[in-house]
Amino acid sequence: MKSLGSLIIGCANFSDKYGLDDNSKVPKEAIREIINKNQNIIKELDTAISYYNANNKLKDLDLKKLKISTKIPFLNFKEKDLETKVIKLVFNHSKKLNLDKFETIYLHDSNQLLGRKSNIILKTLEKLKKIKITKNVGVSIYNPEELEEILKIFVPDV
């Protein structure tokens, strides 16, 4: 049997309601056990600011040995406040998880890059890299057409 090189664990299922079985709850101790027993192959956790219950479970775990990526939710801020509010949102999220930085910060909704605030959002993502709160910036894509449109204005790291 061929062994796995490494895994990235998506944390959405660590919340109380997600997916088809939205009654499933993964207790914090089960998450700790998953991570501890598989340290040799789990290299990264993928979470999101909007995964409140998952983040509440993760915040008490030692995540320092793992790469942690996160997603920024839809940004419904006024243009003049956008950069400041996004940076504050990301810093608050890193503090909650007891982290100094993220491996990758994604936009959860790539359509934001197709709207009038796209320049501010892109500038803010690059600033997050420049101040070293993240190594990479990326975007969640849900279909090939969306990817084609995004690549016309932005080439994400991830």
C-alpha positions as CSV (number, residue, x, y, z in Angstrom):
1,M,0.0,0.0,0.0
2,K,1.4,3.4,-1.0
3,S,1.5,5.9,1.9
4,L,0.3,9.5,1.8
5,G,2.7,12.3,1.7
6,S,0.7,14.9,3.6
7,L,-2.8,16.0,4.2
8,I,-4.6,19.3,4.6
9,I,-7.6,18.9,6.9
10,G,-10.7,21.1,6.1
11,C,-12.2,22.4,9.3
12,A,-15.7,23.2,8.2
13,N,-16.9,19.8,9.6
14,F,-15.5,20.8,13.0
15,S,-18.4,23.3,13.2
16,D,-21.8,22.1,14.5
17,K,-23.6,22.3,11.2
18,Y,-22.0,21.6,7.9
19,G,-22.7,19.4,4.9
20,L,-25.3,16.7,4.4
21,D,-25.2,15.5,8.0
22,D,-25.7,18.9,9.7
23,N,-26.4,17.2,13.1
24,S,-22.9,15.8,13.4
25,K,-20.7,17.4,16.0
26,V,-17.0,16.8,16.3
27,P,-15.9,17.3,19.8
28,K,-12.7,19.2,20.6
29,E,-11.0,16.1,22.1
30,A,-11.7,14.2,18.8
31,I,-10.1,17.0,16.8
32,R,-7.0,16.9,19.2
33,E,-6.8,13.1,18.7
34,I,-7.0,13.4,14.9
35,I,-4.2,15.9,14.8
36,N,-2.0,14.2,17.4
37,K,-2.3,10.7,16.0
38,N,-1.6,11.9,12.5
39,Q,1.2,14.4,13.0
40,N,3.4,12.8,10.5
41,I,0.9,13.4,7.6
42,I,-1.3,16.3,8.7
43,K,0.6,19.4,7.7
44,E,-2.1,22.0,7.4
45,L,-5.5,23.0,8.6
46,D,-7.9,24.9,6.4
47,T,-10.3,27.0,8.3
48,A,-12.3,30.2,7.8
49,I,-13.2,33.2,9.9
50,S,-16.9,32.2,9.5
51,Y,-16.4,28.7,11.0
52,Y,-17.1,30.1,14.4
53,N,-17.7,26.8,16.3
54,A,-14.7,25.1,14.6
55,N,-12.5,28.1,15.6
56,N,-13.7,27.9,19.2
57,K,-12.6,24.3,19.3
58,L,-9.3,25.0,17.5
59,K,-8.3,27.9,19.7
60,D,-7.3,25.7,22.6
61,L,-5.2,23.3,20.6
62,D,-1.5,23.7,19.9
63,L,-1.5,24.6,16.2
64,K,2.1,26.0,16.1
65,K,3.5,22.9,14.3
66,L,0.9,23.1,11.5
67,K,0.4,25.5,8.6
68,I,-3.0,27.2,9.0
69,S,-4.9,28.7,6.1
70,T,-8.1,30.7,6.5
71,K,-10.7,32.3,4.4
72,I,-12.1,35.8,4.6
73,P,-15.9,36.0,4.4
74,F,-17.8,38.2,2.1
75,L,-16.7,41.8,2.7
76,N,-19.7,44.0,3.1
77,F,-17.8,47.1,4.3
78,K,-17.8,50.6,2.8
79,E,-14.9,51.3,0.5
80,K,-13.3,53.8,2.9
81,D,-13.2,51.3,5.8
82,L,-12.5,48.1,3.8
83,E,-8.7,47.8,4.2
84,T,-8.7,48.7,7.9
85,K,-11.6,46.4,8.7
86,V,-10.2,43.4,6.8
87,I,-6.7,43.7,8.4
88,K,-8.4,44.0,11.8
89,L,-10.6,40.9,11.0
90,V,-7.5,38.9,10.1
91,F,-5.5,40.0,13.1
92,N,-8.4,39.2,15.5
93,H,-8.8,35.8,13.9
94,S,-5.0,35.0,14.3
95,K,-5.2,36.1,17.9
96,K,-8.2,33.9,18.5
97,L,-6.3,30.9,17.2
98,N,-3.1,31.9,19.0
99,L,-1.2,32.3,15.7
100,D,1.4,34.7,14.4
101,K,0.6,34.2,10.8
102,F,-1.3,32.2,8.2
103,E,0.1,30.1,5.4
104,T,-2.6,31.3,3.0
105,I,-5.5,33.8,3.3
106,Y,-8.2,33.1,0.8
107,L,-11.2,35.1,-0.3
108,H,-14.2,32.8,0.4
109,D,-16.2,34.6,-2.3
110,S,-14.1,35.3,-5.5
111,N,-17.0,37.3,-7.0
112,Q,-15.8,40.2,-4.8
113,L,-12.8,40.6,-7.1
114,L,-15.3,41.2,-10.0
115,G,-17.0,44.1,-8.3
116,R,-16.1,47.8,-7.8
117,K,-14.1,47.1,-4.6
118,S,-11.7,44.7,-6.3
119,N,-8.8,47.1,-6.3
120,I,-9.1,47.8,-2.6
121,I,-9.4,44.1,-1.8
122,L,-6.4,43.2,-3.9
123,K,-4.3,46.0,-2.3
124,T,-5.4,44.7,1.1
125,L,-4.5,41.1,0.3
126,E,-1.0,42.2,-0.9
127,K,-0.6,44.3,2.3
128,L,-1.4,41.2,4.4
129,K,1.5,39.5,2.6
130,K,3.8,42.5,3.0
131,I,3.2,42.8,6.8
132,K,3.8,39.0,6.9
133,I,0.5,38.0,8.4
134,T,0.3,35.5,5.5
135,K,2.7,33.8,3.1
136,N,0.2,33.5,0.3
137,V,-3.1,34.9,-0.9
138,G,-5.7,33.0,-2.8
139,V,-9.3,32.7,-3.7
140,S,-11.9,30.0,-3.6
141,I,-13.1,29.2,-7.1
142,Y,-16.3,27.2,-7.8
143,N,-16.4,26.9,-11.6
144,P,-14.0,27.3,-14.6
145,E,-15.7,30.5,-15.9
146,E,-15.1,32.2,-12.5
147,L,-11.5,31.2,-12.7
148,E,-11.1,32.7,-16.2
149,E,-12.6,36.0,-15.0
150,I,-10.4,36.2,-11.9
151,L,-7.2,35.5,-13.8
152,K,-7.9,38.5,-16.0
153,I,-7.4,40.8,-13.0
154,F,-5.5,38.7,-10.4
155,V,-3.1,35.8,-10.4
156,P,-3.4,34.3,-6.9
157,D,-0.6,32.5,-5.1
158,V,-3.0,29.6,-4.4
